[in-house]
Amino acid sequence: MVLIPARMASTRLPGKPLADIHGQSMIVHCLRRAEEAEVGPVVVACAEAEIAGSVEAAGGRAVMTEPDLPSGSDRIQAALMAFDPDGQYDAVVNLQGDLPTLDPAIVRATVDVLRDASVDISTAVCAITEEAERDNPNVVKAVLSCAEGARTGRALYFSRATVPTGPGDHFHHIGLYAYRRAALERFVTLPASPLEQREKLEQLRALEAGMRIDAACVDTVPLGVDTPADLERARALLA
């Protein structure tokens, strides 16, 4: 199943889940992209009633969660326990609520990685082609162990720095995850780790705890909407 955490608080774009994109809120566009992936039921885990109202008015499902939960991972865990307390679903996708132009194929590729029973968490990456992205600390790089040309690889590290050194591809990390249910339950009980705090990257907590993360290599990076300019780009792309 897919869970989309959403809350109104945003420093650069307050209220962004309800930002209008051609007559539908951004969170509803994200809901539609997740539904188009066809990997299971889709539920929005929201902190405010306004978001739930927008989702339900569009025919979607929403679960209310406590507004003071510290992260999106905690929000999806709370929503999972409310929506599926009996454990019917053994894997859950954490899909950000600010990716209205997401290609649903990226969700499917990320879920497919979990076919390997040794993987705890899966995610997605895209090879960097724009040189400016290599040294941009806002572009998180994933260090993968994989054969040249392979479509999946094991994640050894994530960083805002340009790593690894030497010739070869660098990978832009796409911030969506598919968790085995047991892995998510374990992850949210772990304390913040030293490297997580240093890099400001939550996924390092899992790696430091010995959890295995593999990544699907995909062809496009979805637009994350964080600013008014990003919102205008999303409107143009979805026009």
ZAMARGU-4260 file (C-alpha; in steps of 0.2 Angstrom, whole numbers, plus 5000, padded with zeros to 4 digits):
<rodrens>
0) 5000/5000/5000 | 5005/5018/4998 | 5004/5031/5012 | 5007/5050/5009 | 5011/5060/5024
5) 5005/5078/5023 | 5004/5093/5034 | 5001/5112/5031 | 5017/5118/5040 | 5030/5123/5027
10) 5043/5137/5029 | 5045/5141/5010 | 5027/5137/5004 | 5014/5137/5019 | 4999/5127/5016
15) 5007/5118/5001 | 4996/5102/5001 | 4981/5113/4997 | 4990/5123/4983 | 4979/5124/4968
20) 4985/5116/4952 | 4972/5117/4938 | 4957/5115/4950 | 4964/5101/4961 | 4975/5103/4977
25) 4993/5097/4976 | 4989/5083/4988 | 4976/5076/4976 | 4988/5076/4962 | 5000/5066/4972
30) 4985/5054/4977 | 4981/5052/4958 | 5000/5048/4954 | 5000/5035/4968 | 4984/5027/4962
35) 4991/5026/4944 | 5005/5016/4951 | 4993/5002/4955 | 5003/4995/4969 | 4989/4994/4982
40) 4977/5006/4991 | 4983/5024/4994 | 4980/5033/5010 | 4985/5051/5014 | 4991/5053/5032
45) 4987/5071/5037 | 4989/5082/5052 | 4975/5094/5048 | 4957/5092/5044 | 4958/5103/5029
50) 4969/5091/5020 | 4958/5076/5024 | 4943/5086/5018 | 4952/5090/5001 | 4957/5071/4999
55) 4940/5064/5003 | 4931/5077/4992 | 4941/5070/4978 | 4936/5052/4983 | 4952/5048/4991
60) 4955/5040/5009 | 4963/5050/5023 | 4969/5046/5040 | 4971/5059/5054 | 4987/5059/5063
65) 4994/5069/5078 | 5001/5086/5072 | 5017/5085/5082 | 5024/5069/5075 | 5042/5072/5072
70) 5044/5065/5054 | 5035/5058/5039 | 5040/5041/5044 | 5032/5043/5061 | 5016/5049/5052
75) 5015/5034/5040 | 5018/5022/5055 | 5004/5030/5064 | 4993/5030/5049 | 4997/5012/5045
80) 4992/5006/5063 | 4976/5015/5061 | 4972/5009/5043 | 4978/4992/5044 | 4980/4986/5063
85) 4978/4968/5058 | 4994/4968/5047 | 4986/4964/5030 | 4999/4974/5021 | 5017/4968/5023
90) 5025/4983/5014 | 5021/5001/5013 | 5027/5015/5002 | 5031/5032/5010 | 5027/5044/4996
95) 5030/5063/4998 | 5015/5074/4996 | 5024/5087/4986 | 5028/5077/4970 | 5013/5081/4959
100) 5022/5077/4943 | 5029/5060/4949 | 5030/5046/4936 | 5020/5032/4943 | 5033/5020/4935
105) 5045/5026/4949 | 5034/5019/4962 | 5032/5002/4954 | 5051/5001/4951 | 5054/5005/4970
110) 5042/4992/4976 | 5049/4979/4964 | 5066/4980/4973 | 5058/4972/4988 | 5056/4956/4978
115) 5074/4952/4985 | 5070/4946/5003 | 5086/4952/5010 | 5081/4970/5007 | 5073/4980/5021
120) 5070/4996/5013 | 5070/5001/4994 | 5071/5018/4986 | 5075/5026/4969 | 5089/5035/4961
125) 5093/5043/4944 | 5110/5046/4936 | 5115/5064/4937 | 5117/5072/4920 | 5118/5091/4924
130) 5135/5095/4931 | 5129/5108/4943 | 5119/5095/4952 | 5135/5085/4957 | 5141/5099/4969
135) 5124/5105/4975 | 5122/5101/4993 | 5103/5102/4990 | 5105/5087/4979 | 5107/5071/4989
140) 5119/5059/4982 | 5117/5040/4984 | 5133/5029/4984 | 5128/5012/4976 | 5136/4996/4974
145) 5131/4990/4957 | 5137/4983/4941 | 5139/4996/4926 | 5122/4996/4918 | 5112/4988/4932
150) 5095/4994/4936 | 5096/4991/4955 | 5110/4993/4967 | 5114/4992/4986 | 5115/5009/4994
155) 5131/5010/5005 | 5129/5029/5009 | 5119/5045/5006 | 5127/5062/5007 | 5126/5080/5002
160) 5144/5079/4996 | 5150/5074/4979 | 5153/5056/4982 | 5161/5044/4977 | 5177/5052/4970
165) 5184/5046/4954 | 5177/5043/4937 | 5159/5036/4935 | 5141/5040/4938 | 5134/5050/4953
170) 5116/5046/4958 | 5103/5059/4963 | 5093/5051/4977 | 5074/5052/4975 | 5065/5054/4992
175) 5053/5040/4991 | 5054/5023/5001 | 5046/5006/5001 | 5047/4998/5018 | 5044/4980/5024
180) 5032/4983/5038 | 5044/4975/5051 | 5058/4987/5045 | 5047/5002/5046 | 5041/4997/5064
185) 5059/4995/5069 | 5065/5011/5060 | 5053/5023/5070 | 5059/5016/5086 | 5078/5020/5083
190) 5085/5035/5090 | 5092/5048/5078 | 5110/5042/5073 | 5126/5053/5072 | 5128/5053/5053
195) 5109/5056/5051 | 5111/5072/5062 | 5127/5077/5053 | 5121/5075/5036 | 5103/5079/5040
200) 5097/5063/5031 | 5085/5052/5040 | 5089/5037/5029 | 5107/5036/5037 | 5099/5030/5053
205) 5093/5014/5045 | 5111/5011/5037 | 5119/5014/5054 | 5108/5002/5062 | 5113/4988/5049
210) 5097/4989/5039 | 5099/4985/5020 | 5093/4999/5008 | 5093/4995/4989 | 5089/5007/4975
215) 5080/5006/4959 | 5089/5016/4945 | 5076/5026/4935 | 5076/5038/4921 | 5069/5054/4928
220) 5069/5065/4944 | 5052/5071/4949 | 5049/5089/4953 | 5048/5092/4972 | 5037/5107/4976
225) 5045/5118/4989 | 5044/5136/4983 | 5031/5147/4974 | 5043/5145/4959 | 5042/5126/4960
230) 5023/5127/4961 | 5023/5137/4944 | 5034/5124/4936 | 5022/5110/4942 | 5007/5120/4935
235) 5016/5122/4918 | 5021/5103/4918 | 5003/5097/4922 | 4995/5110/4910
</rodrens>
